[in-house]
Amino acid sequence: MKKNTNLRCVAAQTIEKVVEQGQSLSNVLPAAQKSVGEKDAALLQELCYGVLRTLPQLEWIVSKLMSRPMTGKQRAIHFLIMVGLYQLMFTRIPAHAALAETVDGAIALKRPQLKGLINGVLRTFQRQQEELMQQMNQGDQQYLHPKWLLTRLKQAWPTQWQQIVDANNQRPPMWLRVNRQHHSRDAWLNLLTESGKTAFPHPQHIDALRLETPCAVGQLPGFDQGWVTVQDASAQGCVALLDPQNGEKILDLCAAPGGKTTHIMEAAPQADVMAIDVDAQRLARISENLQRLGMKAEVKLGDGRTPAEWCGQTQFDRILLDAPCSATGVIRRHPDIKWLRRDRDIAELAALQQQILEAIWPHLKSGGTLLYATCSVLPEENHLQVSQFLKSHADARLVDTGNMAQPGIQVFPQAEGGDGFYYAKLIKA
């Protein structure tokens, strides 16, 4: 472990990889955390997530305090200044410590000549903070979303867009799924209460509990024995609608990291489950989750557009298609989504979803159930997608989820509720 690593410098470099190079925060953060050591890993996570959550505000402030932006090889300094601003605005770190550590980040970035510039910008902000904050709350930057996404949300949900944006900007709650093969939800909740923690049952989803205060999984009773899993409440809604039964052949398509695969097997332990994903790295996570819970499923690498390659002519009683999507319903968990996605991605994702739906439908038995789900709040990926499919497939019937005018159920992210999610349940006639 490096003893002289400057945490603010590491944060700036990590954020630069996301914003400038389009890398996912969940891919780059673990290595960064290793470089700063266990003691500082949580603070590094807070700074990276925080800056990405509030990026438009920070960009706006930097533009007001600097006559021209830092470009090229100086770009890391731009993000270092943002890390400094974020600490002054949103953390309890004493201002003198935040300033000193951030200014020292210039040395770690091999730009010692820019220490004076960083110090000057941050001190100017301290003097002008009140005035700047008043100005800032008058423009679109107050919503902390890229312009293209705000436009889409306003068009799709004219009365709810602000509620969606507000929820996206919150810190996410920690939802748990109690493994009904070991305990009822109430029985496990008693164990949790005895350990000094408080949680609240979900009104609809029978296995779901929300922790009052998030904690490390090691503090949850029986986590290593598979008694409980961390999974958002809305994601848990998939299995209630899918309604898996023992003895059935069930496909979980686009299954990584395996939360829904294991939930299916908790609900129907004698089902024959196949889990497919196109990403080999994420596929390994399914196997890890199955192992912790002591379960066995057939886990395979495969592309949803070419099912014959991985299942031949097999037909399934039930299919859960958790389709690849914009992930606009889980922004509060992954604020980097706002800066990794582009407006043009939505049409491309909708086309991919359509291809997968078309390809997998022939592999559903007559009378079988297909649950189409996304963690998106955009109509092109959700009710418009399903509406088009129902029109072009006479043997597809919508049940339990909306009506033909507005097929499916759209859930919005809520501060103390689940993430943004969409479900449509189709039966093959």
C-alpha positions in Angstrom: 0.0 0.0 0.0 1.3 3.4 -0.9 1.7 5.7 2.1 2.1 8.9 0.2 -0.9 8.6 -2.2 -2.8 11.9 -2.4 -6.5 10.9 -2.1 -7.7 14.0 -3.9 -5.4 13.4 -6.8 -6.7 9.7 -7.1 -10.3 11.0 -7.0 -9.6 13.6 -9.8 -7.9 10.9 -12.0 -10.8 8.5 -11.4 -13.4 11.1 -12.3 -11.4 12.0 -15.4 -11.5 8.4 -16.6 -15.3 8.4 -16.3 -16.1 11.9 -17.8 -13.4 12.1 -20.4 -12.7 8.4 -21.3 -16.3 7.0 -20.9 -15.3 4.3 -18.4 -17.8 3.1 -15.8 -17.2 4.2 -12.2 -17.9 0.7 -10.9 -15.1 -0.6 -13.2 -12.4 2.0 -12.3 -13.2 2.7 -8.6 -12.0 -0.6 -7.1 -8.4 -0.3 -8.3 -8.4 3.4 -7.2 -9.6 2.3 -3.7 -6.8 -0.3 -3.5 -4.2 2.5 -4.2 -5.4 4.6 -1.3 -5.8 1.7 1.2 -8.8 0.5 3.2 -8.9 3.4 5.7 -9.5 6.0 2.9 -11.6 3.8 0.5 -14.9 5.2 1.8 -13.8 8.8 1.5 -12.6 8.2 -2.1 -16.0 6.7 -3.0 -17.8 9.7 -1.4 -15.7 12.2 -3.5 -16.1 10.3 -6.8 -19.8 9.6 -6.4 -20.4 13.1 -5.1 -18.6 15.0 -7.9 -20.4 12.9 -10.5 -23.7 13.5 -8.8 -23.3 17.3 -8.8 -21.2 17.7 -11.9 -23.3 20.4 -13.7 -23.1 22.6 -10.5 -19.4 22.2 -10.2 -18.8 22.8 -13.9 -20.9 26.0 -13.7 -18.9 27.3 -10.6 -15.5 26.5 -12.3 -16.7 28.4 -15.4 -17.5 31.5 -13.2 -14.2 31.4 -11.3 -11.8 30.7 -14.2 -11.3 32.8 -17.3 -10.7 29.7 -19.5 -11.0 25.9 -18.9 -8.2 23.6 -18.3 -7.7 21.4 -21.4 -5.4 18.6 -22.7 -2.9 17.3 -20.1 -4.1 19.9 -17.6 -7.6 18.3 -17.5 -6.9 16.4 -14.3 -6.4 19.7 -12.6 -9.9 20.8 -13.7 -11.3 17.7 -11.9 -9.0 18.3 -8.9 -10.5 21.8 -8.5 -14.0 20.1 -8.6 -13.0 17.7 -5.9 -11.9 20.7 -3.8 -15.2 22.5 -4.5 -17.3 19.4 -3.7 -15.6 19.1 -0.2 -16.2 22.8 0.6 -19.9 22.6 -0.5 -21.1 19.1 0.6 -18.8 17.5 3.2 -17.9 18.1 6.8 -14.2 18.0 6.1 -12.7 21.2 7.7 -12.1 23.8 5.0 -8.4 24.2 5.8 -7.9 20.4 5.5 -9.8 20.2 2.2 -7.9 23.1 0.8 -4.4 21.9 1.9 -5.0 18.3 0.6 -6.5 19.5 -2.7 -3.7 21.9 -3.4 -1.1 19.2 -2.6 -2.9 17.1 -5.2 -1.2 19.2 -7.9 2.2 17.8 -6.7 0.9 14.3 -7.0 -0.3 15.2 -10.5 3.2 16.5 -11.3 1.8 20.0 -11.8 3.3 21.8 -8.7 3.4 25.1 -10.6 -0.4 25.1 -10.5 -0.7 25.0 -6.7 -1.3 28.7 -6.6 -4.0 28.6 -9.2 -5.9 25.8 -7.3 -5.6 27.6 -4.0 -6.7 30.9 -5.6 -9.9 29.4 -7.2 -10.9 27.6 -4.0 -10.4 30.6 -1.8 -12.3 32.9 -4.2 -15.2 30.4 -4.1 -15.2 30.6 -0.3 -15.5 34.3 -0.4 -18.2 34.3 -3.1 -20.0 31.1 -2.1 -23.4 32.6 -1.0 -23.7 34.8 -4.1 -22.7 32.0 -6.5 -25.1 29.6 -5.0 -28.0 32.0 -5.4 -27.1 32.5 -9.1 -26.6 28.8 -9.7 -30.1 27.8 -8.5 -31.7 29.8 -11.3 -30.6 27.7 -14.3 -30.9 24.1 -15.5 -27.6 23.2 -13.7 -29.7 23.1 -10.5 -31.2 19.8 -11.8 -27.8 18.0 -12.0 -28.8 16.2 -15.3 -27.5 16.6 -18.8 -29.7 18.7 -21.1 -30.7 15.9 -23.5 -31.9 13.8 -20.6 -33.9 16.6 -18.9 -35.5 17.3 -22.3 -36.6 13.6 -22.7 -37.9 13.4 -19.1 -39.9 16.6 -19.5 -41.4 15.3 -22.8 -42.2 11.8 -21.5 -43.4 12.8 -18.0 -44.6 16.5 -18.0 -46.0 16.3 -14.5 -43.5 13.8 -12.9 -40.1 14.8 -14.4 -39.1 16.9 -11.3 -40.0 14.1 -9.0 -37.8 11.7 -11.1 -34.9 14.2 -11.2 -35.1 14.8 -7.4 -35.1 11.1 -6.6 -32.1 10.6 -9.0 -30.1 13.2 -7.1 -30.7 11.5 -3.7 -28.4 8.9 -2.1 -30.0 5.5 -2.6 -31.6 3.5 0.2 -30.2 0.0 1.0 -32.8 -2.7 0.2 -32.4 -6.3 1.3 -34.1 -9.5 0.1 -34.7 -12.1 2.8 -34.1 -15.7 1.5 -37.5 -17.4 2.2 -35.8 -20.8 2.1 -34.1 -19.9 5.4 -36.5 -17.4 7.2 -39.7 -15.5 6.7 -39.1 -11.8 6.3 -40.5 -11.1 9.8 -38.3 -13.8 11.4 -35.1 -12.4 9.9 -36.3 -8.8 10.8 -36.4 -10.0 14.4 -32.7 -11.1 14.1 -31.8 -7.8 12.6 -33.6 -5.9 15.4 -31.7 -8.0 18.0 -28.4 -6.9 16.3 -29.4 -3.2 16.9 -30.5 -2.3 13.4 -33.8 -1.0 12.1 -35.5 -1.9 8.8 -38.9 -1.3 7.2 -40.8 -3.9 5.2 -41.9 -3.1 1.6 -45.7 -2.8 1.3 -45.9 -5.0 -1.9 -42.8 -7.1 -2.2 -42.9 -9.9 0.4 -39.1 -10.5 0.7 -38.0 -6.8 0.7 -36.7 -4.7 3.7 -35.3 -1.2 3.6 -32.5 -0.5 6.1 -32.9 2.7 8.1 -29.1 3.2 7.8 -27.0 1.4 5.1 -24.3 -0.8 6.6 -21.6 -3.2 5.5 -23.0 -6.7 4.5 -20.8 -8.3 7.2 -23.1 -6.7 9.8 -26.2 -8.4 8.4 -27.2 -11.6 10.3 -26.4 -14.7 8.2 -25.2 -12.8 5.1 -22.4 -15.3 4.4 -24.8 -18.2 4.9 -27.1 -16.8 2.3 -29.9 -15.7 4.6 -30.1 -12.3 2.9 -29.1 -10.5 -0.3 -28.7 -6.8 -1.1 -31.2 -6.1 -3.9 -33.3 -3.1 -4.7 -37.1 -3.4 -4.1 -38.1 -2.7 -7.7 -35.7 -5.4 -9.0 -37.4 -7.8 -6.5 -40.8 -7.0 -8.1 -39.7 -9.1 -11.2 -40.0 -12.4 -9.5 -43.5 -11.8 -8.0 -44.7 -11.1 -11.6 -42.8 -13.9 -13.2 -44.3 -16.3 -10.6 -41.8 -19.2 -11.1 -42.9 -22.7 -10.1 -41.0 -25.8 -9.1 -40.4 -28.3 -11.9 -40.4 -25.6 -14.6 -37.7 -24.8 -17.1 -36.9 -21.1 -16.6 -34.6 -18.7 -18.5 -33.1 -15.6 -16.9 -31.8 -13.7 -19.9 -29.3 -10.8 -19.5 -29.0 -12.2 -16.0 -25.8 -10.7 -14.5 -25.0 -10.1 -11.7 -27.5 -12.8 -10.7 -29.8 -11.1 -8.2 -32.9 -12.2 -10.1 -31.5 -15.6 -10.9 -31.1 -16.4 -7.2 -34.4 -14.8 -6.3 -36.1 -17.1 -8.8 -34.4 -20.1 -7.1 -35.5 -18.9 -3.7 -39.1 -18.8 -4.9 -38.9 -22.1 -6.8 -35.9 -24.2 -5.5 -36.9 -27.2 -7.7 -37.0 -25.2 -11.0 -34.5 -25.8 -13.7 -32.9 -22.4 -14.2 -30.6 -21.2 -17.0 -28.9 -17.9 -16.6 -27.4 -16.2 -19.7 -25.3 -13.0 -20.1 -23.2 -11.6 -22.9 -20.5 -10.2 -20.6 -18.0 -12.8 -19.3 -16.8 -10.6 -16.5 -20.3 -10.0 -15.1 -21.2 -13.7 -15.7 -18.6 -14.6 -13.0 -20.7 -12.5 -10.5 -23.7 -14.8 -11.2 -21.6 -17.9 -10.2 -20.3 -16.1 -7.0 -23.9 -15.2 -6.0 -25.1 -18.8 -6.6 -22.2 -20.1 -4.6 -22.8 -17.8 -1.5 -26.5 -19.0 -1.5 -25.6 -22.6 -2.1 -27.6 -22.9 -5.4 -27.0 -24.5 -8.7 -28.1 -23.1 -12.1 -26.9 -23.5 -15.6 -24.8 -20.4 -16.2 -23.8 -19.7 -19.8 -22.1 -16.9 -21.9 -24.5 -16.0 -24.7 -26.0 -13.2 -26.8 -29.8 -12.7 -26.5 -30.1 -12.1 -30.2 -28.9 -15.6 -31.1 -30.5 -18.0 -28.6 -30.0 -21.1 -30.9 -26.3 -20.8 -30.2 -26.7 -21.4 -26.5 -30.0 -23.3 -26.0 -30.5 -25.0 -29.4 -34.3 -25.6 -29.8 -35.1 -25.6 -26.1 -38.4 -24.1 -25.0 -39.0 -22.5 -21.6 -42.0 -22.3 -19.4 -41.0 -18.8 -18.2 -38.5 -16.2 -19.4 -37.3 -13.2 -17.5 -35.9 -10.7 -20.0 -34.2 -8.0 -18.0 -33.3 -6.1 -21.2 -30.1 -4.0 -21.7 -31.3 -0.4 -21.3 -30.3 3.2 -20.5 -30.4 2.5 -16.8 -32.1 5.9 -16.3 -34.1 4.5 -13.4 -30.9 3.7 -11.3 -29.0 7.0 -11.7 -29.1 7.5 -7.9 -27.0 4.3 -7.6 -24.8 5.0 -10.6 -24.5 8.8 -11.1 -21.9 8.2 -13.8 -24.8 7.0 -16.1 -25.7 10.7 -16.6 -22.3 11.3 -18.2 -21.7 8.0 -19.9 -25.0 7.9 -21.8 -25.7 9.9 -25.0 -29.0 10.9 -26.5 -28.3 8.7 -29.6 -27.9 5.7 -27.3 -31.7 5.5 -26.7 -32.6 4.5 -30.2 -29.8 2.0 -30.4 -30.8 0.4 -27.1 -34.5 0.2 -28.2 -33.4 -1.5 -31.4 -31.3 -4.0 -29.4 -34.2 -4.7 -27.1 -36.5 -5.4 -30.0 -34.0 -7.8 -31.6 -33.7 -9.8 -28.3 -37.5 -9.9 -27.8 -38.1 -11.1 -31.4 -35.3 -13.7 -31.1 -36.3 -15.2 -27.7 -40.2 -15.3 -28.2 -40.0 -18.5 -30.3 -38.3 -20.2 -27.3 -41.3 -19.6 -25.0 -43.7 -22.5 -24.7 -47.3 -22.1 -25.7 -49.1 -20.9 -22.6 -45.7 -19.7 -21.2 -44.9 -16.4 -19.5 -42.3 -13.8 -20.6 -41.6 -10.9 -18.2 -40.0 -8.0 -20.0 -38.2 -5.6 -17.6 -35.9 -2.7 -17.7 -34.4 -0.3 -15.1 -35.3 2.6 -17.4 -37.9 5.4 -17.1 -37.9 6.2 -20.9 -41.0 5.3 -23.0 -39.0 4.2 -26.0 -37.5 1.3 -24.0 -40.7 0.5 -22.1 -44.3 0.9 -23.1 -43.6 2.0 -26.7 -41.4 -1.1 -27.1 -44.0 -3.5 -25.7 -46.8 -1.8 -27.6 -45.0 -2.4 -30.9 -44.3 -6.0 -30.0 -48.0 -6.7 -29.1 -49.1 -5.2 -32.4 -46.8 -7.4 -34.4 -47.4 -10.7 -32.5 -50.9 -12.0 -32.5 -49.9 -14.8 -30.1 -48.8 -12.4 -27.4 -51.2 -11.3 -24.7 -50.6 -8.7 -22.0 -51.6 -9.8 -18.4 -51.5 -8.2 -14.9 -49.5 -5.2 -16.1 -51.4 -2.2 -17.6 -53.6 -2.2 -20.7 -53.2 -2.1 -24.4 -53.3 1.7 -24.4 -50.5 1.9 -21.9 -48.9 -1.6 -21.6 -46.8 -2.4 -18.6 -46.2 -0.9 -15.2 -43.8 2.1 -14.9 -42.3 2.6 -11.5 -40.4 5.9 -10.8 -37.5 6.1 -8.4 -38.5 7.3 -4.9 -36.4 8.5 -2.0 -37.6 5.8 0.4 -38.9 3.4 -2.3 -37.4 1.3 -5.1 -35.5 2.4 -8.2 -37.1 3.3 -11.5 -38.3 0.2 -13.2 -40.6 -1.1 -15.9 -42.4 -4.5 -16.2 -44.7 -6.0 -18.8 -46.0 -9.6 -18.4 -46.8 -11.4 -21.7 -48.4 -14.8 -22.1 -48.0 -16.8 -25.3 -51.5 -17.8 -26.5 
